[in-house]
Amino acid sequence: MFQKKFEYDKNDKVKLFYIKTQQQLSQRGGVVGTYPLLIITVLMFLGAAAQSYWPATDPARYQCYALTFWLGSSATHLLPSVQCTFLDLSVTRPAFHMLPREYPPLTLLPFSLPLLVPLPYYQIAFAFLMCVTILLVYWLLLRYGPRGGRSPF
């Protein structure tokens, strides 16, 4: 009998801890709710920055798409030779004629923004812009979303 009572109290304490933690995280105007988001954003940026010099990552492909769109197929000479091997460059194409195959044309906007920094830092700038996007969406949910709407984010 005593053991059942002890287990029941222990489970209640755990449930209360989780409920209290969830309330603190979803409290409007609370700073505690931003800690997980900041940690995840920093870790995402560090992970993306750590692989920034690998030629076979997705942001490296985005760089190829953006460069070949704005400068034509001859822009691949500005990058390492293995980075743009996935593109069909059998025919020389002028600027504004090479669109990404698997992405809609408007994706050139987020692909092109990191081109404003020097080319070796493209992937780090892309990771930074994605972190800014995450923080912007979070802020919009916090500001205009329903109560608790930022928790699933």
N, C-alpha and C positions, 0 to 999 in steps of 0.2 A: 504494500500500500504506500509506504513512504517513497519507494523507488518511482512509482507512477507519478506521485505528486512532484518529485524532483524533476523528472523528465518533462512534465507539463510546464513547470516554471521555467526551465531552461529553454524550451521551444518558444515560450512567450517572450522571453528576453531577446531571442534572436529575431523574432518577427518584429518586435518593437524597434530594434536597432535598424532593421531594413526599412521600416516605415518612416522612422525619423530621418534616416539618411536620404530617402527619396524626397521627403518634404523639404529638406534643406537644399537639395539639388534643384528642385522645381520652384523654389520660392522666388517670386518676382523681385528683382532688384538685389538679390543675394549674390555675393561674390563667390560663394562656395561652388555654385553651379558652373562657373566658368573654368574651374581648375581642370576637370577632365578634358574639356575641349582644348584648353591651352596645351595640356600634356600631349594629347593626340596630335594636335597640329604641329608641335615642335618635333615629335617623333617622326611624323610623316615627312616633314621638311628634311630632317637629318637622313632619313632613309633614301629620299630622292637625291639629296646632295651626295650621298655616299656612292651612288651608282651613276653619277653625272658624267663620268668620263668613259663609260662603257658604250660602245658604238651600236649595240643591238637592243637598246631599250625603247619603249614607246615614245618618250620625249625626243629621242634621237630621230625617230621616224617623223615626228611632227616637224622637227627642224628641217628635214629633207623636203617635206611637203611644202613648207612655207618658203624656203629658199628657191626651190624650183618654180614655184608659182610666181614669185616676185621677180626673179632674175633669169628665169629660163633654165633649160636643162644643163647649161654650162656652169651653173652655180654649184654643181656637185663637186667640182674641183676645189672648192673652198673648204670641204669637209674631208675627213678620212675616207679612203677609197672603199672600205667595207661598210660604211654607214648607209649608203644609198643604193646598195646592190639590189634591193627589192623593187626598185623602180624600173620600168621598161624604158631604157634610154637608147634604144637602137636607132631612133631618129632624133635629131636635134630639134628641140621645140623652143619657140620664143617665149618671152615672159607673158604671163597671164593666160597661158594655155594648158598648164599642167595642174589639174585639180586632183585632190585626194580620191583614190578609188573607193575606199571603204567608209569614208566620212562625207557628210553633206558639205556643200561648198561654204556655208557660213562658219564651219569650224576653222577656216583659215584665219578668222579674227583672233581667237585665243592662241592659235599656233603662231601668228605673226607678231603678237605683242612682245614676246621675249626676244625677238630679233633686234629690238632697240638697244640691247646690251651687246658687248662683244661676243662673237660666235662661240668661243670656248666656254662661256658662262651661260649659254642658252638653257641648258637643262636645270641649272640652279634657279635661273630667273623664272622658268616655267613652274618649278616647284613652289617658288615664292608666290607667284600669282594664284596658284591653286590654294595655297594657305590663306591668302587674302580673300579668295572666294568663299572658303569655308567660314571664315570669321564674319564676312558680310552676310551670308545666309543666316548664320546664328544670330547676328545682331537684328536682322529683319524679323526673324521669328520671335526674338525677345521683345522687340519694340511693337510689332503689329500683329503677331500671332496670338492664338488663344492661350490661355493659361495652361502650362504644361506642354505646350506645343514644341518647345525646344528640347524636351527630355528625350524623345526618340531620335533626334538629330544627333 
